[in-house]
Amino acid sequence: MSDLPPTVPDHKAGFVLAGVPHAAALQLAIVEIKLGEVICKVPYAEHLIGNPDTRVIHGGVITALLDNACGVAVGSMTRLQGQIATLDLRIDYMKSATPGEDIFAFAECYKVTKNIAFARGVAYHSDRNDPIATCAAAFMLGTKSQRGANVAAGGK
């Protein structure tokens, strides 16, 4: 697993997310990736605004950002990119995103079992300690080419 690059240049969403059309539509980019962890970014864009009066990014964009970031973190830990599916995603929204600012997400895969991986994440502007939203997620492993018993137990 040591062949994973320590960082990926900004705006390289295709590096890991080439097969995720919704992520591509959001211009979701991987800013940094390492074993079990990722930082992603969605740049502020007019077409992502949920409320034209406040110009705040739609909450669904934050949901997609956190879901994808957690999925990438799981993929970086298990090497099953494209072979995982979200089983559960709980998001706690803490404040509205600030109009005009990009949104970042940090996610980590903290536990891998035989069939399920667990991740958590935070969406923020510039400070992870001032979150827009946080999440906890579970992912099914080996959804395309294998059934059950897809990853050796252990993980992180």
Sequence and secondary structure as in RCSB ss.txt:
>XXXX:A:sequence
MSDLPPTVPDHKAGFVLAGVPHAAALQLAIVEIKLGEVICKVPYAEHLIGNPDTRVIHGGVITALLDNACGVAVG
SMTRLQGQIATLDLRIDYMKSATPGEDIFAFAECYKVTKNIAFARGVAYHSDRNDPIATCAAAFMLGTKSQRGAN
VAAGGK
>XXXX:A:secstr
 TTS S   TT THHHHTT HHHHHTT EEEEEETTEEEEEE   GGGEEETTTTEE HHHHHHHHHHHHHHHHH
HHHS TTSEEEEEEEEEE S   TT  EEEEEEEEEE SSEEEEEEEEESS TTS SEEEEEEEEE  SS  S  
S SB  
